[in-house]
Amino acid sequence: MKKLILISYVLIAFIFLSPKLFSQTNQTDSTTQFGKIIVTIIGFENNEGDCRFALNNSEELHEREDTVFIGLILTIKNDTVVVEIDSLNYGWYAIKVLQDENRNAELDTDFLGIPSERYGYSNDASGWFGPPSWEKAKFLLNQEVLKMEIEVD
């Protein structure tokens, strides 16, 4: 019986002396910082189709073709697209863009595998025989507003 009482006192003390263990887990960390990116995409030869925009926040997402962190379909006006994304956590990101002229949701290529639609990446990164790596395309968001330009080729 004494063991049961002792265990009860220990549990009560633990609960009252450790309030952080029982606090809400969905509270926002006060040190988390957020920023906005403003991307101007240039180099379109026409306003045909859509601009497909993909923002990725990890190498795994960047390397995949079927998933993105934030994906947008944007209208091309005056051979240019401007996109703003707000409330992003500070961190590493990479961007892919594609002019999907025929709106088939993929990068069209010729019989040799050479792209026939315009595309681009953050840092104007390029790759040999395929898309550029995460290392080449990634950039650091660590300020309130980050402006960049991407030229599609």
N, C-alpha and C positions, 0 to 999 in steps of 0.2 A: 504494500500500500504506500510506503514511504517513497518507493521508486516512482510510482505513478504521480504522486504529488510533485516530486522533484522534476520529473519530465514536463509536467504542466507548467511549472514556474519557468523552466528554461525556454519552452515554446513561447510563453507570453512575453518574456523578456526579449526574445529574438524578434518577435513581431513588432514590438514597440521601439526597439533600438535599431531596426533595419528598415525604415520606411522607404528607402530607395528601391528595395527589392520588390515592393508591392505598389510602386507608382505606375501610372499608365505608361504603357510601352509605345503608344503612338504619339507622344509629345515630340515636337520638333526640337532638334538640337540647336541651341542658340548660336553655335559657332558655324552652322551651315551657311554658306554664302551662295547667292544666286546672281546670275548675269543674263544678259540678252545678247544674241548674235544677230547681226544684220548682214545678210549675204546678198550681194549683187552679182547676178549671173549674166555674163555677156558672151558674145560670139555666135549667137544664133543667126543663121542666114535668112530666116523667115519666121513668121508667127504660126507656122503649121503645127498641129498637134498640141501636145502638152509637155510641160517640163516636169519630169518625175524627180523628186528631191528626197534623199535619204540621209538622215543624220544618225550616226551610230556612236555609241558610248563605250564600245569595247572592241577588241581585236576579233573576238568570236563573231560578233554581229557584222563587223566590217567584211569578214571573209565569206560570210554566207550570202547567198543570192535570194533566199526565200524569206528573210526576216530583217526588219530594221527597228531601231529604237523609236524614231519619229519619221514617218513617211508622209509626203504631201504630193498632191497633183496640182500643179500651178499653171496658170494661163500666161502665155508669152505675149507681151505687148511691146511694140516698137523694138522687137528683137532683143528684149531684155526681160529679166525677172528679178524682182526684189522680194526677199522673204525675211521676216523677223520672227525669231523664236525667243520668247521671254520665259523667265523663271526656270532657267536651267541651273542645276547644281554646278559649282565650279568643278572642273575636271577636264579629262581628255576626250576629244570628239574627233570624228572624221566625217566628211560629207562626200556623197556621190550625186551627180546630176546627169540626166539623160533627156535629150529632146526626143520624145516618142511621137514622131511625125504621124504615124498611122494608128496610134492609140491602141497598140496590141500588147502593151505592158511588158515589153522586152526590148533589149538592144538588138536590132536587126544587123546581120552580117552578110557579106557576100560569100561566094562558094569557097573562098580561101580562109574564111573566118575573120576577115577584116571588117570592123564596124562600118555600117553604111548610115548610121545616125550619129548625131553629135553628142558628146558626153564630156564630163570633166570631174575633177576631184579637188578637194581642199588642198591647199599648197600648190595647186597646179601640178600635182604629182602624176607621174606616168609609170607604166610598167612594161617590161618586155614580155610579149606573148601572153598578155592578160592584164587584169587590173593591178594597180599599185598596191603595195603592202600597207598595212596599218601604220607601220613606222614612217612611211613616206607621206601618208595623207593626214596623220593625226595632228591636232593643234590643241593648245591649252587655253581653256576659258578660265581666266583668273581675274577678271575685271567686270565692272558693271555693264559696260557695252563694248562688244568686240565687233568691229566692222571688217569685212573681207570681201574679196572679189574672186570669182571663179570664172575662167574662160573655157567655154566648151569648144572642142575641136571636131 
